[in-house]
Amino acid sequence: MLILQRKASESLMIGDNIKVSIVEINADRVKISIDAPKNIPIVRTELLDAAASNREATSVTTTETIALLQAIKKLPKNK
């Protein structure tokens, strides 16, 4: 991991075609600008984490599905 210090209006290059600029610095926030080719996805990590959590929450194994169906069959039937 590389850690750099930058001031407002300074920037850095990643490779030949990605420019990261510091736009504004406040007490607890840094506003950055990323100039990159359109084919390079830029996604906030909290969105990636949320997507991974959603995928994990919705994935059900066959064994779990069978166990759930068997439990449902054992429930008393309402008339």
PAZAPA-4460 file (N, C-alpha, C; in steps of 0.05 Angstrom, whole numbers, plus 32768, in hexadecimal, padded with zeros to 4 digits):
% residues 79
    n_x    n_y    n_z   ca_x   ca_y   ca_z    c_x    c_y    c_z   seq   type   mol
   8011   7FE9   8000   8000   8000   8000   8012   8019   8000     1      M     A
   800A   802C   7FF0   8019   8045   7FEE   8008   805A   7FFC     2      L     A
   8013   8069   800E   8005   807F   801C   8013   8099   8014     3      I     A
   8003   80AC   8009   800E   80C5   8001   8000   80DC   800F     4      L     A
   800D   80F2   8012   8001   810A   801C   7FFD   811D   8004     5      Q     A
   7FE5   8128   8002   7FE0   813B   7FED   7FD0   8153   7FF9     6      R     A
   7FD4   816A   7FEE   7FC5   8182   7FF6   7FAF   8186   7FE1     7      K     A
   7F9C   8197   7FE9   7F86   819E   7FD6   7F92   81A9   7FBC     8      A     A
   7F87   81A1   7FA6   7F8F   81A8   7F8B   7FA7   8198   7F81     9      S     A
   7FB3   8186   7F91   7FC8   8175   7F88   7FBC   815B   7F7D    10      E     A
   7FCC   814D   7F6D   7FC2   8134   7F61   7FD8   8120   7F5F    11      S     A
   7FD0   8108   7F57   7FE3   80F3   7F51   7FDA   80E2   7F3A    12      L     A
   7FEC   80D5   7F2D   7FE6   80C4   7F16   7FE9   80A7   7F1D    13      M     A
   7FD6   8097   7F13   7FD8   807A   7F16   7FDB   8070   7EF9    14      I     A
   7FF2   8065   7EF3   7FF8   805D   7ED8   7FF9   8076   7EC6    15      G     A
   7FF2   8072   7EAD   7FF3   8088   7E9A   7FD8   8096   7E96    16      D     A
   7FC2   808A   7EA1   7FA8   8094   7E99   7F94   8098   7EB0    17      N     A
   7F9D   8097   7EC9   7F8B   809C   7EE0   7F96   80B2   7EF1    18      I     A
   7F87   80C7   7EF3   7F90   80DE   7F03   7F7D   80E2   7F1B    19      K     A
   7F88   80E3   7F33   7F79   80E7   7F4B   7F81   8102   7F56    20      V     A
   7F6D   8114   7F59   7F73   812F   7F63   7F64   8134   7F7D    21      S     A
   7F71   8143   7F8F   7F64   814B   7FA7   7F56   8165   7FA2    22      I     A
   7F3B   8165   7FA4   7F2B   817D   7F9D   7F28   818F   7FB6    23      V     A
   7F22   8182   7FCD   7F1B   8192   7FE5   7F21   8181   7FFD    24      E     A
   7F2A   818E   8012   7F2F   8181   802C   7F20   8190   8041    25      I     A
   7F0E   8181   8050   7F00   818C   8066   7F09   817E   8080    26      N     A
   7EFC   8184   8096   7F04   8178   80AF   7F06   815A   80AF    27      A     A
   7EF1   814D   80A4   7EF1   812F   80A5   7EEB   8123   808A    28      D     A
   7EEE   8132   8075   7EE9   8128   805A   7EFE   8132   8046    29      R     A
   7F03   8122   8032   7F14   812A   801C   7F04   8125   8002    30      V     A
   7F02   813A   7FF2   7EF4   8137   7FD9   7F09   8132   7FC3    31      K     A
   7F06   811C   7FB4   7F19   8116   7F9F   7F0C   8115   7F84    32      I     A
   7F1C   8118   7F70   7F13   8115   7F54   7F23   80FF   7F47    33      S     A
   7F16   80ED   7F39   7F24   80D8   7F2B   7F1F   80DA   7F0E    34      I     A
   7F33   80DD   7EFE   7F31   80DF   7EE1   7F3D   80C5   7ED6    35      D     A
   7F2C   80B4   7ECC   7F35   809A   7EC2   7F25   8093   7EA9    36      A     A
   7F30   8081   7E99   7F21   8077   7E81   7F06   806B   7E89    37      P     A
   7EF3   806D   7E78   7ED8   8063   7E7E   7ED7   8045   7E83    38      K     A
   7EEA   8036   7E78   7EEA   8019   7E7B   7EF5   8010   7E96    39      N     A
   7EFE   8022   7EA7   7F08   801B   7EC1   7EF2   8021   7ED6    40      I     A
   7EE8   800C   7EE3   7ED3   8011   7EF6   7EDE   801F   7F10    41      P     A
   7ECF   8032   7F1A   7ED6   803F   7F33   7EBE   803C   7F45    42      I     A
   7EC1   802D   7F5B   7EAB   8026   7F6D   7EB4   802B   7F89    43      V     A
   7EA2   8037   7F99   7EA8   803B   7FB6   7EA9   801F   7FC3    44      R     A
   7EBC   801B   7FD5   7EBF   8001   7FE2   7EA7   7FF9   7FF3    45      T     A
   7E99   800D   7FFF   7E82   8006   800E   7E6C   7FFA   7FFD    46      E     A
   7E6A   8002   7FE4   7E57   7FF6   7FD1   7E5F   7FD9   7FCA    47      L     A
   7E79   7FD5   7FC6   7E82   7FB9   7FC1   7E7C   7FA7   7FD9    48      L     A
   7E81   7FB2   7FF1   7E7C   7FA2   800A   7E5E   7F9B   800C    49      D     A
   7E4D   7FAF   8007   7E30   7FAB   8009   7E27   7F96   7FF4    50      A     A
   7E32   7F98   7FDC   7E2B   7F84   7FC7   7E33   7F68   7FCF    51      A     A
   7E4B   7F66   7FDB   7E55   7F4B   7FE3   7E43   7F41   7FFA    52      A     A
   7E3B   7F52   800C   7E29   7F4A   8022   7E0E   7F41   8017    53      S     A
   7E04   7F4F   8004   7DEA   7F48   7FF8   7DEC   7F2D   7FEA    54      N     A
   7E02   7F28   7FDB   7E05   7F0F   7FCE   7E07   7EF8   7FE2    55      R     A
   7E15   7EFD   7FF8   7E18   7EE8   800D   7DFD   7EE3   801A    56      E     A
   7DED   7EF8   801F   7DD3   7EF5   802C   7DBF   7EE6   801B    57      A     A
   7DC2   7EE9   8001   7DAE   7EDC   7FEF   7DB7   7EC1   7FE5    58      T     A
   7DCF   7EB8   7FEB   7DD8   7E9E   7FE2   7DCF   7E89   7FF6    59      S     A
   7DC0   7E76   7FEC   7DB6   7E60   7FFD   7DBF   7E46   7FF0    60      V     A
   7DC9   7E34   8000   7DD2   7E1A   7FF5   7DBB   7E07   7FF2    61      T     A
   7DBF   7DF3   7FE2   7DAA   7DDF   7FDE   7DA3   7DD1   7FF8    62      T     A
   7DB6   7DCC   8008   7DB1   7DBF   8022   7D9F   7DD1   8034    63      T     A
   7DA4   7DEA   8034   7D93   7DFD   8043   7D77   7DFE   8038    64      E     A
   7D74   7DFD   801E   7D5A   7DFE   8012   7D4A   7DE5   8019    65      T     A
   7D57   7DCE   8017   7D49   7DB4   801E   7D41   7DB5   803B    66      I     A
   7D53   7DBE   804D   7D4C   7DBF   806A   7D34   7DD2   806E    67      A     A
   7D33   7DE8   8061   7D1D   7DFA   8064   7D03   7DEE   805A    68      L     A
   7D04   7DE0   8043   7CEC   7DD3   8039   7CE2   7DBD   804C    69      L     A
   7CF4   7DAE   8057   7CEC   7D99   806A   7CE0   7DA6   8083    70      Q     A
   7CEB   7DBC   808D   7CE0   7DCA   80A4   7CC4   7DD4   809E    71      A     A
   7CC0   7DDF   8086   7CA6   7DE9   807F   7C91   7DD3   807E    72      I     A
   7C99   7DBB   8074   7C87   7DA4   8072   7C7E   7D9B   808E    73      K     A
   7C8E   7D9F   80A2   7C88   7D97   80BE   7C76   7DAA   80CC    74      K     A
   7C73   7DC3   80C1   7C62   7DD6   80CF   7C45   7DCE   80CE    75      L     A
   7C35   7DD4   80E4   7C19   7DCD   80E4   7C0B   7DDD   80CE    76      P     A
   7BF8   7DD0   80C1   7BE9   7DDD   80AC   7BD2   7DED   80B8    77      K     A
   7BD0   7E06   80AF   7BBA   7E18   80B7   7BA2   7E13   80A5    78      N     A
   7B8A   7E12   80B2   7B72   7E0D   80A2   7B61   7E25   80A2    79      K     A
***
